[in-house]
Amino acid sequence: MENSRLVKISKYLSKHLRHQPDRLGIKLAPGGWVAVDELLAACQKHQFSITRAELNQVVATNDKKRFSFDSTGTLIRANQGHSVEVDLQLEPIVPPDVLYHGTGHKAVASILQTGLCKMSRHHIHLSADLATAKIVGARHGKPVVFAVNAAAMHEAGYTFYCSENGVWLVDCVPPEYLQQIG
């Protein structure tokens, strides 16, 4: 299957499973789940037909592991990154001592002053490795990476979650827990 088609499908699914499910007429259940059959029917109704084989391939091959099926394969969800209200049913977990956040260089001054704020998303996205943070930062221009003192934040009572695709989530990161490293 053509890679550009898979990218279009992934972007379409991100838009509708993370940000605008109502545009397709679907409702996200607790955990962000929607029935696969309902999703495929809604996509077809809105002139963007996706086959089950294409959906399976997008879920299996998406480099960021943005989507997942439930254990039965009958439900699908975006793993994180929602701007719509949804209970992802994540369990709090103790984070590694240090996590990383990649951003573009234009955001550095603001981040140093106010910390990391979730804006319209549910959480701040952090990674456990420097390489991933650099890739994320590059999407926003010249990449800059911050080390997050997650151990100190956890000790201070901040709650961390880890999504199914390994992205670490927290509500905010005050500036005193940040160190610019690149």
N, CA, C and O of each residue as an XYZ file, in Angstrom:
728
protein
N       0.846     -1.179      0.000
C       0.000      0.000      0.000
C       0.892      1.242      0.000
O       1.934      1.274      0.654
N       0.477      2.228     -0.719
C       1.270      3.448     -0.872
C       1.401      4.178      0.467
O       0.426      4.362      1.194
N       2.638      4.587      0.769
C       2.930      5.254      2.037
C       2.150      6.558      2.198
O       1.685      6.867      3.295
N       2.002      7.333      1.107
C       1.292      8.613      1.229
C      -0.171      8.390      1.609
O      -0.759      9.215      2.309
N      -0.757      7.296      1.159
C      -2.137      6.963      1.537
C      -2.199      6.670      3.034
O      -3.123      7.120      3.712
N      -1.232      5.927      3.555
C      -1.210      5.619      4.987
C      -1.039      6.886      5.821
O      -1.647      7.015      6.884
N      -0.224      7.810      5.354
C      -0.029      9.081      6.060
C      -1.341      9.860      6.077
O      -1.716     10.414      7.111
N      -2.041      9.911      4.946
C      -3.337     10.618      4.900
C      -4.336      9.992      5.868
O      -5.062     10.699      6.567
N      -4.365      8.662      5.902
C      -5.283      7.976      6.814
C      -4.919      8.289      8.264
O      -5.797      8.574      9.078
N      -3.634      8.238      8.586
C      -3.185      8.527      9.948
C      -3.572      9.944     10.368
O      -4.056     10.152     11.480
N      -3.360     10.906      9.491
C      -3.724     12.296      9.812
C      -5.226     12.450      9.975
O      -5.691     13.168     10.860
N      -5.984     11.776      9.122
C      -7.440     11.826      9.205
C      -7.918     11.238     10.535
O      -8.780     11.806     11.206
N      -7.341     10.090     10.902
C      -7.716      9.461     12.169
C      -7.312     10.331     13.357
O      -8.075     10.458     14.315
N      -6.121     10.931     13.305
C      -5.686     11.816     14.396
C      -6.666     12.959     14.577
O      -7.077     13.271     15.695
N      -7.034     13.577     13.467
C      -7.958     14.712     13.526
C      -9.275     14.314     14.191
O      -9.803     15.044     15.031
N      -9.795     13.159     13.808
C     -11.126     12.796     14.279
C     -11.149     12.000     15.579
O     -12.127     12.087     16.321
N     -10.122     11.238     15.876
C     -10.111     10.487     17.136
C      -9.506     11.294     18.285
O      -9.719     10.964     19.452
N      -8.750     12.354     17.962
C      -8.114     13.155     19.006
C      -8.778     14.518     19.194
O      -8.808     15.048     20.304
N      -9.310     15.084     18.105
C      -9.736     16.479     18.170
C     -11.194     16.738     17.778
O     -11.848     17.581     18.392
N     -11.711     16.041     16.780
C     -13.046     16.379     16.277
C     -13.907     15.145     15.979
O     -14.366     14.978     14.849
N     -14.129     14.287     16.965
C     -14.961     13.107     16.692
C     -16.372     13.486     16.243
O     -16.991     12.772     15.455
N     -16.875     14.616     16.753
C     -18.222     15.047     16.402
C     -18.372     15.364     14.914
O     -19.475     15.255     14.376
N     -17.291     15.753     14.239
C     -17.368     16.034     12.796
C     -17.698     14.780     12.002
O     -18.258     14.859     10.908
N     -17.350     13.620     12.556
C     -17.699     12.359     11.905
C     -18.988     11.771     12.467
O     -19.504     10.775     11.960
N     -19.500     12.402     13.525
C     -20.713     11.882     14.150
C     -20.444     10.696     15.059
O     -21.336      9.885     15.307
N     -19.211     10.592     15.559
C     -18.885      9.503     16.486
C     -18.702     10.065     17.884
O     -18.385     11.241     18.061
N     -18.906      9.211     18.867
C     -18.745      9.599     20.266
C     -17.703      8.689     20.885
O     -17.779      7.468     20.753
N     -16.731      9.279     21.558
C     -15.685      8.500     22.205
C     -16.188      7.972     23.540
O     -16.683      8.733     24.372
N     -16.059      6.684     23.738
C     -16.439      6.048     25.007
C     -15.305      6.265     26.006
O     -14.221      6.704     25.622
N     -15.543      5.962     27.294
C     -14.443      6.051     28.254
C     -13.221      5.286     27.745
O     -13.343      4.195     27.187
N     -12.062      5.866     27.943
C     -10.836      5.304     27.399
C     -10.533      5.836     26.004
O      -9.473      5.549     25.448
N     -11.460      6.613     25.433
C     -11.270      7.140     24.082
C     -11.644      6.153     22.990
O     -11.342      6.381     21.819
N     -12.297      5.057     23.359
C     -12.596      3.984     22.412
C     -13.795      4.300     21.539
O     -14.729      4.983     21.958
N     -13.751      3.791     20.318
C     -14.886      3.826     19.395
C     -14.883      2.493     18.647
O     -13.823      1.938     18.358
N     -16.071      1.988     18.336
C     -16.171      0.715     17.606
C     -15.565      0.888     16.214
O     -15.845      1.871     15.527
N     -14.739     -0.067     15.803
C     -14.086     -0.019     14.493
C     -15.134      0.078     13.390
O     -14.991      0.889     12.475
N     -16.191     -0.743     13.463
C     -17.231     -0.724     12.425
C     -17.901      0.643     12.336
O     -18.201      1.129     11.246
N     -18.131      1.259     13.497
C     -18.750      2.594     13.535
C     -17.817      3.630     12.907
O     -18.263      4.494     12.152
N     -16.530      3.541     13.218
C     -15.554      4.479     12.655
C     -15.472      4.336     11.141
O     -15.521      5.333     10.420
N     -15.348      3.108     10.657
C     -15.227      2.895      9.211
C     -16.483      3.365      8.473
O     -16.385      3.948      7.394
N     -17.658      3.113      9.049
C     -18.916      3.570      8.435
C     -18.984      5.098      8.404
O     -19.415      5.685      7.412
N     -18.558      5.735      9.492
C     -18.573      7.204      9.555
C     -17.604      7.802      8.540
O     -17.918      8.803      7.896
N     -16.438      7.198      8.396
C     -15.461      7.685      7.408
C     -16.032      7.580      6.001
O     -15.912      8.511      5.205
N     -16.653      6.443      5.698
C     -17.237      6.253      4.370
C     -18.347      7.266      4.121
O     -18.442      7.833      3.032
N     -19.181      7.492      5.120
C     -20.286      8.454      5.004
C     -19.757      9.864      4.707
O     -20.436     10.664      4.064
N     -18.546     10.160      5.179
C     -17.945     11.476      4.970
C     -16.920     11.468      3.838
O     -15.974     12.256      3.840
N     -17.114     10.580      2.881
C     -16.313     10.500      1.657
C     -14.815     10.302      1.892
O     -13.993     10.823      1.138
N     -14.460      9.549      2.939
C     -13.059      9.174      3.158
C     -13.051      7.699      3.564
O     -12.809      7.356      4.721
N     -13.319      6.846      2.589
C     -13.404      5.410      2.869
C     -12.043      4.849      3.258
O     -11.023      5.141      2.633
N     -12.058      4.044      4.296
C     -10.871      3.348      4.781
C     -11.253      1.879      4.890
O     -12.299      1.552      5.451
N     -10.423      0.997      4.363
C     -10.691     -0.431      4.506
C     -10.169     -0.911      5.859
O      -9.345     -0.248      6.489
N     -10.651     -2.056      6.290
C     -10.160     -2.620      7.558
C      -8.674     -2.952      7.420
O      -7.915     -2.799      8.378
N      -8.257     -3.403      6.244
C      -6.842     -3.722      6.027
C      -5.976     -2.470      6.155
O      -4.896     -2.515      6.743
N      -6.456     -1.348      5.601
C      -5.712     -0.085      5.718
C      -5.634      0.351      7.178
O      -4.583      0.789      7.647
N      -6.748      0.228      7.890
C      -6.782      0.608      9.301
C      -5.794     -0.249     10.100
O      -5.039      0.266     10.925
N      -5.809     -1.547      9.848
C      -4.871     -2.446     10.530
C      -3.431     -2.036     10.257
O      -2.599     -2.036     11.164
N      -3.135     -1.685      9.003
C      -1.768     -1.316      8.649
C      -1.351     -0.009      9.313
O      -0.215      0.112      9.772
N      -2.246      0.967      9.370
C      -1.924      2.238     10.028
C      -1.641      2.018     11.511
O      -0.673      2.560     12.044
N      -2.478      1.229     12.177
C      -2.271      0.964     13.604
C      -0.947      0.225     13.819
O      -0.202      0.536     14.749
N      -0.659     -0.748     12.961
C       0.548     -1.576     13.132
C       1.833     -0.837     12.776
O       2.878     -1.107     13.367
N       1.775      0.094     11.818
C       3.020      0.668     11.297
C       3.254      2.125     11.667
O       4.318      2.660     11.358
N       2.306      2.785     12.314
C       2.509      4.191     12.658
C       3.720      4.322     13.575
O       3.763      3.728     14.652
N       4.706      5.109     13.134
C       5.967      5.194     13.870
C       5.801      5.766     15.269
O       6.633      5.503     16.136
N       4.769      6.527     15.509
C       4.547      7.098     16.838
C       3.545      6.270     17.649
O       3.211      6.626     18.779
N       3.075      5.180     17.077
C       2.103      4.297     17.759
C       0.938      5.115     18.307
O       0.561      4.987     19.472
N       0.374      5.960     17.438
C      -0.691      6.873     17.858
C      -2.003      6.171     18.180
O      -2.807      6.688     18.955
N      -2.227      4.999     17.592
C      -3.519      4.331     17.718
C      -3.334      2.917     18.241
O      -2.272      2.313     18.092
N      -4.396      2.402     18.860
C      -4.351      1.005     19.289
C      -5.751      0.406     19.226
O      -6.762      1.101     19.329
N      -5.766     -0.903     19.054
C      -7.000     -1.677     19.139
C      -7.100     -2.245     20.543
O      -6.086     -2.436     21.215
N      -8.321     -2.515     20.987
C      -8.482     -3.228     22.252
C      -8.128     -4.697     22.016
O      -7.805     -5.086     20.893
N      -8.188     -5.498     23.055
C      -7.767     -6.909     22.954
C      -8.643     -7.718     22.005
O      -8.213     -8.758     21.505
N      -9.874     -7.253     21.748
C     -10.772     -7.983     20.848
C     -10.614     -7.541     19.392
O     -11.073     -8.224     18.476
N      -9.957     -6.391     19.185
C      -9.810     -5.861     17.829
C     -11.061     -5.188     17.293
O     -11.122     -4.830     16.116
N     -12.063     -5.012     18.152
C     -13.317     -4.402     17.695
C     -13.420     -2.927     18.056
O     -14.314     -2.231     17.574
N     -12.501     -2.440     18.912
C     -12.479     -1.035     19.322
C     -11.121     -0.443     18.968
O     -10.107     -1.140     18.975
N     -11.114      0.851     18.659
C      -9.884      1.568     18.335
C      -9.886      2.887     19.096
O     -10.942      3.430     19.419
N      -8.674      3.399     19.381
C      -8.563      4.711     20.005
C      -7.230      5.349     19.629
O      -6.290      4.677     19.204
N      -7.182      6.663     19.799
C      -5.918      7.383     19.776
C      -5.342      7.240     21.183
O      -6.069      7.371     22.168
N      -4.052      6.973     21.280
C      -3.456      6.690     22.590
C      -3.307      7.915     23.477
O      -3.392      7.794     24.700
N      -3.089      9.088     22.900
C      -3.003     10.327     23.661
C      -3.030     11.489     22.683
O      -3.110     11.282     21.473
N      -2.964     12.713     23.200
C      -2.933     13.898     22.347
C      -4.288     14.510     22.090
O      -4.428     15.343     21.195
N      -5.286     14.117     22.853
C      -6.639     14.615     22.648
C      -6.786     16.078     23.063
O      -6.197     16.526     24.046
N      -7.584     16.805     22.291
C      -7.966     18.153     22.709
C      -9.444     18.166     23.108
O      -9.942     19.176     23.605
N     -10.143     17.054     22.893
C     -11.527     16.935     23.345
C     -11.529     16.247     24.703
O     -10.591     15.528     25.046
N     -12.574     16.471     25.462
C     -12.680     15.870     26.792
C     -12.872     14.370     26.658
O     -13.837     13.911     26.048
N     -11.955     13.614     27.227
C     -12.051     12.155     27.203
C     -11.264     11.606     28.389
O     -10.180     12.091     28.715
N     -11.832     10.586     29.026
C     -11.145      9.913     30.118
C     -10.355      8.759     29.514
O     -10.937      7.752     29.110
N      -9.039      8.898     29.450
C      -8.206      7.860     28.846
C      -7.980      6.670     29.771
O      -7.317      5.705     29.392
N      -8.523      6.732     30.973
C      -8.425      5.648     31.950
C      -6.970      5.241     32.214
O      -6.641      4.058     32.301
N      -6.122      6.247     32.336
C      -4.709      5.998     32.621
C      -4.501      5.871     34.125
O      -5.166      6.545     34.912
N      -3.593      5.023     34.506
C      -3.266      4.831     35.917
C      -1.993      5.612     36.254
O      -1.030      5.563     35.489
N      -1.968      6.325     37.370
C      -0.739      7.021     37.774
C       0.415      6.029     37.915
O       0.221      4.886     38.330
N       1.611      6.484     37.565
C       2.787      5.613     37.605
C       4.003      6.454     37.996
O       4.081      7.638     37.670
N       4.936      5.835     38.690
C       6.170      6.525     39.079
C       7.028      6.703     37.823
O       7.308      5.728     37.127
N       7.449      7.938     37.528
C       8.233      8.175     36.313
C       9.709      7.848     36.517
O      10.167      7.696     37.650
N      10.452      7.740     35.415
C      11.911      7.671     35.548
C      12.406      8.976     36.179
O      11.658      9.953     36.223
N      13.631      9.011     36.659
C      14.160     10.214     37.302
C      14.158     11.422     36.379
O      13.865     12.538     36.809
N      14.489     11.198     35.100
C      14.566     12.292     34.133
C      13.747     11.926     32.907
O      13.836     10.811     32.393
N      12.950     12.878     32.448
C      12.218     12.761     31.189
C      12.627     13.939     30.317
O      13.302     14.855     30.785
N      12.223     13.919     29.056
C      12.654     14.961     28.122
C      11.461     15.535     27.366
O      10.469     14.850     27.114
N      11.585     16.806     27.013
C      10.563     17.488     26.216
C      11.249     18.234     25.082
O      12.131     19.063     25.309
N      10.832     17.930     23.866
C      11.372     18.620     22.705
C      10.416     19.690     22.230
O       9.199     19.503     22.239
N      10.978     20.819     21.812
C      10.171     21.929     21.317
C      10.988     22.707     20.298
O      12.155     22.394     20.061
N      10.388     23.702     19.708
C      11.096     24.583     18.787
C      11.760     25.719     19.539
O      11.320     26.096     20.625
N      12.827     26.266     18.958
C      13.612     27.311     19.636
C      12.800     28.561     19.937
O      13.140     29.300     20.861
N      11.741     28.817     19.187
C      10.934     30.031     19.410
C      10.163     29.981     20.727
O       9.748     31.021     21.238
N       9.968     28.784     21.280
C       9.194     28.640     22.516
C      10.053     28.703     23.773
O       9.512     28.733     24.879
N      11.368     28.723     23.634
C      12.271     28.599     24.786
C      12.066     29.695     25.826
O      11.945     29.396     27.014
N      12.024     30.944     25.410
C      11.890     32.048     26.373
C      10.620     31.910     27.205
O      10.642     32.093     28.422
N       9.527     31.591     26.548
C       8.254     31.425     27.248
C       8.303     30.244     28.215
O       7.817     30.337     29.342
N       8.892     29.136     27.769
C       8.979     27.939     28.615
C       9.835     28.210     29.842
O       9.485     27.786     30.944
N      10.958     28.915     29.669
C      11.817     29.222     30.806
C      11.103     30.111     31.818
O      11.392     30.055     33.014
N      10.175     30.927     31.337
C       9.451     31.835     32.225
C       8.257     31.159     32.899
O       8.058     31.312     34.104
N       7.462     30.411     32.128
C       6.203     29.878     32.664
C       6.186     28.364     32.832
O       5.253     27.825     33.426
N       7.197     27.670     32.324
C       7.197     26.213     32.352
C       6.446     25.660     31.165
O       6.147     26.384     30.216
N       6.144     24.385     31.215
C       5.397     23.727     30.146
C       3.938     23.669     30.541
O       3.589     23.169     31.611
N       3.095     24.181     29.674
C       1.655     24.216     29.915
C       0.958     23.384     28.848
O       1.381     23.376     27.693
N      -0.093     22.695     29.221
C      -0.736     21.773     28.282
C      -1.560     22.464     27.198
O      -1.957     21.820     26.228
N      -1.814     23.725     27.342
C      -2.596     24.492     26.368
C      -3.940     23.788     26.121
O      -4.693     23.562     27.068
N      -4.253     23.437     24.855
C      -5.553     22.830     24.557
C      -5.535     21.309     24.684
O      -6.565     20.668     24.474
N      -4.405     20.724     25.019
C      -4.302     19.269     25.146
C      -4.613     18.839     26.574
O      -4.742     19.672     27.472
N      -4.731     17.547     26.769
C      -5.011     17.014     28.101
C      -3.774     17.002     28.988
O      -3.876     17.155     30.205
N      -2.598     16.819     28.376
C      -1.369     16.688     29.144
C      -0.176     17.235     28.370
O      -0.246     17.449     27.159
N       0.923     17.457     29.092
C       2.227     17.707     28.492
C       2.775     16.345     28.082
O       2.655     15.372     28.825
N       3.377     16.280     26.897
C       3.953     15.022     26.410
C       5.457     15.032     26.651
O       6.157     15.964     26.254
N       5.938     13.992     27.301
C       7.366     13.857     27.601
C       7.847     12.506     27.079
O       7.061     11.571     26.928
N       9.133     12.416     26.808
C       9.686     11.144     26.353
C      10.767     10.675     27.315
O      11.373     11.466     28.038
N      10.988      9.376     27.303
C      11.987      8.788     28.181
C      13.384      8.861     27.591
O      14.362      8.570     28.279
N      13.491      9.249     26.312
C      14.815      9.301     25.695
C      15.024     10.607     24.931
O      14.086     11.217     24.418
N      16.264     10.996     24.880
C      16.684     12.247     24.258
C      16.410     12.256     22.763
O      15.980     13.276     22.226
N      16.650     11.145     22.079
C      16.474     11.086     20.623
C      15.035     11.396     20.218
O      14.808     12.143     19.267
N      14.071     10.833     20.928
C      12.664     11.092     20.615
C      12.331     12.555     20.842
O      11.626     13.162     20.035
N      12.828     13.130     21.928
C      12.566     14.542     22.213
C      13.123     15.435     21.107
O      12.488     16.424     20.742
N      14.291     15.107     20.569
C      14.867     15.888     19.473
C      13.998     15.805     18.226
O      13.804     16.808     17.540
N      13.472     14.623     17.927
C      12.595     14.446     16.763
C      11.327     15.274     16.932
O      10.885     15.942     15.996
N      10.744     15.229     18.125
C       9.533     16.011     18.407
C       9.837     17.504     18.260
O       9.065     18.237     17.642
N      10.956     17.953     18.823
C      11.327     19.364     18.742
C      11.523     19.828     17.317
O      11.200     20.969     16.986
N      12.047     18.964     16.472
C      12.303     19.322     15.071
C      11.012     19.598     14.299
O      11.041     20.261     13.262
N       9.892     19.099     14.793
C       8.606     19.383     14.143
C       8.195     20.841     14.354
O       7.283     21.331     13.689
N       8.857     21.526     15.265
C       8.505     22.904     15.610
C       9.611     23.885     15.246
O       9.693     24.967     15.829
N      10.458     23.525     14.296
C      11.573     24.392     13.908
C      12.884     23.832     14.417
O      13.036     22.619     14.560
N      13.835     24.721     14.692
C      15.118     24.285     15.231
C      14.858     23.653     16.606
O      14.321     24.319     17.491
N      15.236     22.363     16.801
C      14.862     21.686     18.037
C      15.661     22.119     19.261
O      16.867     22.358     19.194
N      14.956     22.208     20.365
C      15.544     22.462     21.675
C      14.964     21.404     22.607
O      13.771     21.106     22.550
N      15.812     20.838     23.464
C      15.353     19.798     24.381
C      15.538     20.270     25.817
O      16.559     20.855     26.178
N      14.528     20.002     26.612
C      14.583     20.267     28.053
C      14.601     18.934     28.788
O      13.855     18.017     28.446
N      15.455     18.834     29.796
C      15.410     17.710     30.729
C      14.424     18.098     31.823
O      14.439     19.227     32.315
N      13.579     17.166     32.193
C      12.566     17.391     33.222
C      12.953     16.546     34.442
O      13.120     15.332     34.336
N      13.090     17.200     35.593
C      13.414     16.496     36.822
C      12.132     15.830     37.341
O      11.476     16.319     38.261
N      11.806     14.696     36.714
C      10.563     13.992     37.030
C      10.580     13.422     38.446
O       9.542     13.362     39.104
N      11.750     13.007     38.914
C      11.842     12.463     40.276
C      11.422     13.520     41.300
O      10.636     13.238     42.204
N      11.948     14.730     41.154
C      11.596     15.812     42.087
C      10.121     16.197     41.955
O       9.460     16.482     42.953
N       9.610     16.203     40.729
C       8.192     16.517     40.535
C       7.311     15.473     41.206
O       6.340     15.809     41.885
N       7.657     14.206     41.012
C       6.879     13.123     41.620
C       6.921     13.252     43.152
O       5.903     13.099     43.827
N       8.107     13.532     43.680
C       8.279     13.724     45.125
C       7.410     14.877     45.630
O       6.915     14.849     46.757
N       7.232     15.896     44.774
C       6.430     17.070     45.146
C       4.930     16.849     44.942
O       4.129     17.740     45.224
N       4.550     15.675     44.456
C       3.134     15.361     44.351
C       2.532     15.443     42.961
O       1.323     15.268     42.812
N       3.331     15.702     41.945
C       2.807     15.721     40.576
C       2.520     14.302     40.132
O       3.261     13.376     40.462
N       1.435     14.133     39.379
C       1.019     12.812     38.924
C       1.443     12.593     37.475
O       1.183     13.429     36.609
N       2.093     11.469     37.224
C       2.543     11.089     35.884
C       1.765      9.873     35.412
O       1.335      9.031     36.201
N       1.600      9.810     34.102
C       0.974      8.668     33.445
C       1.868      8.275     32.274
O       2.651      9.088     31.781
N       1.748      7.044     31.839
C       2.453      6.602     30.638
C       1.421      5.983     29.711
O       0.776      4.994     30.059
N       1.267      6.570     28.524
C       0.270      6.068     27.580
C       0.728      4.737     26.992
O       1.875      4.323     27.159
N      -0.184      4.093     26.312
C       0.087      2.769     25.752
C       1.275      2.765     24.787
O       1.941      1.743     24.620
N       1.535      3.912     24.155
C       2.649      3.977     23.200
C       3.919      4.557     23.809
O       4.835      4.944     23.083
N       3.981      4.619     25.150
C       5.217      5.003     25.815
C       5.452      6.487     25.982
O       6.545      6.895     26.375
N       4.445      7.314     25.690
C       4.576      8.752     25.902
C       4.211      9.046     27.359
O       3.165      8.624     27.851
N       5.093      9.774     28.029
C       4.842     10.160     29.420
C       3.993     11.408     29.447
O       4.199     12.320     28.646
N       3.034     11.461     30.365
C       2.065     12.552     30.431
C       2.029     13.138     31.835
O       2.097     12.419     32.832
N       1.920     14.463     31.887
C       1.787     15.180     33.158
C       1.010     16.459     32.854
O       1.042     16.945     31.723
N       0.319     17.006     33.843
C      -0.506     18.198     33.612
C       0.306     19.449     33.286
O      -0.090     20.238     32.428
N       1.434     19.636     33.962
C       2.263     20.817     33.722
C       3.665     20.540     34.250
O       3.882     19.615     35.033
N       4.604     21.356     33.807
C       5.972     21.269     34.333
C       6.415     22.691     34.672
O       6.740     23.463     33.769
N       6.433     23.049     35.954
C       6.897     24.380     36.341
C       8.368     24.573     35.947
O       9.119     23.602     35.856
N       8.777     25.831     35.713
C      10.136     26.090     35.220
C      11.251     25.586     36.125
O      12.337     25.268     35.639
N      11.008     25.507     37.426
C      12.080     25.071     38.333
C      12.459     23.591     38.144
O      13.486     23.143     38.654
N      11.631     22.841     37.415
C      11.942     21.426     37.158
C      12.534     21.208     35.760
O      12.714     20.068     35.331
N      12.833     22.288     35.062
C      13.345     22.215     33.684
C      14.796     22.634     33.608
O      15.243     23.538     34.313
N      15.523     21.951     32.732
C      16.902     22.347     32.414
C      17.079     22.220     30.894
O      16.933     21.137     30.328
N      17.390     23.325     30.264
C      17.629     23.304     28.828
C      18.943     22.585     28.549
O      19.989     22.966     29.075
N      18.887     21.540     27.716
C      20.109     20.771     27.468
C      20.499     20.753     25.991
O      21.547     20.208     25.642
N      19.710     21.316     25.151
C      20.094     21.297     23.730
C      19.188     22.162     22.909
O      19.365     22.264     21.695
